[in-house]
Amino acid sequence: MSSIVPAPIARQPWQMLFPLFVLIAFGALVLFSAAGGSWDPYASSHVIRFSVFLVMAFVLSRFSRELVLFFAFPIYGVVLAMLLAVEAIGFVGGGSQRWLNLGFMQLQPSELMKPAVVLVLARYYSALPVGMVPTLGALLVPGLLILTPVALVLLQPDLGTSLAIVFGGSMVMFAAGLPLRWFIGAAAAGAVLAPVAFFFGLQPYQQKRVFTFLDPESDPLGDGYHITQSKIAIGSGGFSGKGFNEGSQSHLNYLPEPHTDFIFATMAEEWGFLGGIVVLGAFAMILRWGLSVARASSDRFGKLIALGMTATIFFYVAINLMMVMGLAPVVGIPLPFMSHGGSSMLTNMICIGSLMLVHRWNRKAPRTGLLR
């Protein structure tokens, strides 16, 4: 096959690209159904956005290590400035101020902060001497880099994205070699402060989401409506589903947000357990490839980037699936590569492009210049 397939195509990471294409195609079919059997407005824009961002990911994968190191802090600074701009001139939708109106799209800068935090922390720890990792210097500066955007995102308010930023940053800090006792101590402190944060830090609607998660049946037509309808949709799909474009929960508008946060429930109703296995299997292949890229990297900077970007995608997948199955509160986290949404697609494709970047570093020794 090496004599038939051109080398530039053969050396692409098909063990990741193939399941990625499966998720995109499957997502387009589900979005087609969610729109009542029409490619507009969801499925067509989903495929177009992916095509554009896939080109972006391939371009990103061509950057050199030196260029990425140089721009890590500036990229973080630009995204942080965008978060500040959201507070001043941000677009308000659904009761939250999270977006910047760019004309051709509504950009959610908090989504971009997820990979930006991973990148800047990987940059910081790659330059930190190994002997300084167990010191407070290895904790205070990264803590500030994480908590500053988290504070701005909480003002929007957006708890789910805040948790995603913290999770991705924490995974980089853990992979960098910070003492395990620090994480155990932070978890213990978090458990102690959780009641205080719940009653004084969360908005009333966020508190309701927690209560609903604990007992959704207490108000099935009110606060528990989302989770209840999602469970009904998933359960009614059975083993093989009701059939393509035959879902009653989404078509009759019982299932809220069938094209974004609850797209897995839309899929499960029509494709059943078998469809769920395909989706979970595709995500498992992508995440496994991401971890293999991190393991193969002998470069500290590349290893931290790969682990952080893989953790970011994992957080999206895990929280969304737990949310639609009633195992976590509804926090507005879309399902990567399937949900309709430009900002989330952009973020996840940045993660994919970053993994392809490290994969290329692993295959080829760096050379001087911006691109190699």
Number of C-alpha atoms within 10 A of each C-alpha: 6 9 7 7 10 10 10 7 10 13 12 14 14 13 13 21 15 13 19 20 15 17 21 20 17 18 27 24 20 27 30 21 25 29 18 15 16 15 18 13 13 23 27 14 16 24 19 11 17 18 13 12 21 18 13 15 22 18 14 20 22 18 19 20 21 14 13 19 18 11 14 19 17 13 18 23 15 14 20 22 13 21 25 16 15 24 17 10 13 21 16 14 9 6 8 13 20 26 25 20 14 8 7 6 12 16 23 23 23 30 23 23 28 31 24 28 30 31 28 26 28 29 22 17 22 18 11 14 9 12 7 12 17 15 11 10 12 20 14 11 13 20 16 11 16 24 16 11 24 22 12 18 27 18 14 19 18 19 18 17 21 22 17 24 26 19 19 26 30 22 18 27 24 15 16 23 13 19 13 11 9 13 14 11 11 12 12 12 11 13 12 11 11 13 11 12 12 14 11 11 13 15 14 11 10 18 16 15 20 16 15 25 19 15 14 21 15 12 12 15 12 11 19 22 17 22 27 20 21 28 17 16 29 24 17 19 23 16 15 15 22 17 14 15 23 17 24 16 22 28 17 9 11 16 25 18 18 25 29 21 25 29 27 27 31 31 33 30 32 27 26 23 19 14 20 19 13 16 20 13 14 21 22 15 16 21 19 14 20 26 18 15 24 25 14 16 18 11 14 16 23 27 26 27 27 32 24 34 33 26 24 24 25 19 20 19 19 13 22 26 22 13 23 24 21 21 14 19 24 23 18 17 23 24 27 27 26 29 27 27 22 17 19 22 23 24 25 25 24 24 26 26 23 28 30 24 25 28 24 21 23 19 11 10 8 14 11 10 11 12 15 15
